[in-house]
Amino acid sequence: MGIGGPIPRADWGYGRSALIECENGPQGDQWRALGFCANPRLDIDNNLSEGIGLPENINVDRPRDGESFRIMIQNFTGTVSRPLVNVYCAGRREATLGAPPDEVPRFEAARRGNTDIGAMWRVADVRTRVDAMGRTSCIVSPLHPPGTTRGYWVTVRDPQF
């Protein structure tokens, strides 16, 4: 979902978006060079070479009614992290997850070379609603460990969705 790179983009079935959607955000020069905005896309990939300490903003332009998206966060460095997720829909904040005092516990993993996927937090499922006028709203459903109704669904070295 980010820009370029050796790995081809996943085909989510959405068409490209106009540059106006992304050219003034992080990595705007790279989007302008590409000539369009990917849809969906990351504003920036918070990796060790381009975006240390910057937020990853996942954007879906013009989502279809009833689409469902899962938010998942990976700690690939192995250092303790305190992730925070804000979910916006049509420019409105719909949810905040991981904020004090309800921080995500144990969000770390010992790094073992390039094969360690670290801690994975399955944050929430987001379902879109688009009415006949094209107005979008979202239903945000926080995720919990299987078989429970509380807590954060965090695993280590487990890539399942």
Secondary structure as the mmCIF struct_conf table of DSSP 4:
data_model
#
loop_
_struct_conf.conf_type_id
_struct_conf.id
_struct_conf.beg_label_comp_id
_struct_conf.beg_label_asym_id
_struct_conf.beg_label_seq_id
_struct_conf.end_label_comp_id
_struct_conf.end_label_asym_id
_struct_conf.end_label_seq_id
BEND BEND1 ILE A 3 ILE A 3
BEND BEND2 GLY A 5 ILE A 7
HELX_LH_PP_P HELX_LH_PP_P1 PRO A 8 ALA A 10
BEND BEND3 GLY A 13 GLY A 13
STRN STRN1 SER A 17 SER A 17
HELX_RH_3T_P HELX_RH_3T_P1 LEU A 19 GLU A 21
TURN_TY1_P TURN_TY1_P1 CYS A 22 ASN A 24
BEND BEND4 GLY A 25 GLY A 25
TURN_TY1_P TURN_TY1_P2 PRO A 26 GLN A 27
HELX_RH_AL_P HELX_RH_AL_P1 GLY A 28 LEU A 34
TURN_TY1_P TURN_TY1_P3 GLY A 35 GLY A 35
BEND BEND5 PHE A 36 PHE A 36
STRN STRN2 CYS A 37 CYS A 37
BEND BEND6 ASN A 39 PRO A 40
STRN STRN3 ARG A 41 LEU A 42
BEND BEND7 ASP A 43 ASP A 43
TURN_TY1_P TURN_TY1_P4 LEU A 48 GLU A 50
TURN_TY1_P TURN_TY1_P5 ILE A 52 GLY A 53
STRN STRN4 ILE A 58 ASN A 59
BEND BEND8 ASP A 61 ARG A 62
HELX_LH_PP_P HELX_LH_PP_P2 PRO A 63 ARG A 64
TURN_TY1_P TURN_TY1_P6 ASP A 65 GLY A 66
STRN STRN5 SER A 68 ASN A 75
BEND BEND9 THR A 77 THR A 77
BEND BEND10 THR A 79 THR A 79
STRN STRN6 VAL A 85 CYS A 89
TURN_TY1_P TURN_TY1_P7 ALA A 90 GLY A 91
STRN STRN7 ARG A 92 LEU A 97
BEND BEND11 GLY A 98 GLY A 98
TURN_TY1_P TURN_TY1_P8 PRO A 100 PRO A 101
BEND BEND12 ASP A 102 ASP A 102
HELX_LH_PP_P HELX_LH_PP_P3 GLU A 103 VAL A 104
TURN_TY1_P TURN_TY1_P9 PRO A 105 ARG A 106
HELX_RH_3T_P HELX_RH_3T_P2 GLY A 113 THR A 115
STRN STRN8 ALA A 119 VAL A 130
TURN_TY1_P TURN_TY1_P10 ALA A 132 MET A 133
STRN STRN9 THR A 136 PRO A 142
BEND BEND13 PRO A 145 PRO A 145
TURN_TY1_P TURN_TY1_P11 PRO A 146 GLY A 147
BEND BEND14 THR A 149 GLY A 151
STRN STRN10 TRP A 153 VAL A 156
BEND BEND15 ARG A 157 ARG A 157
#
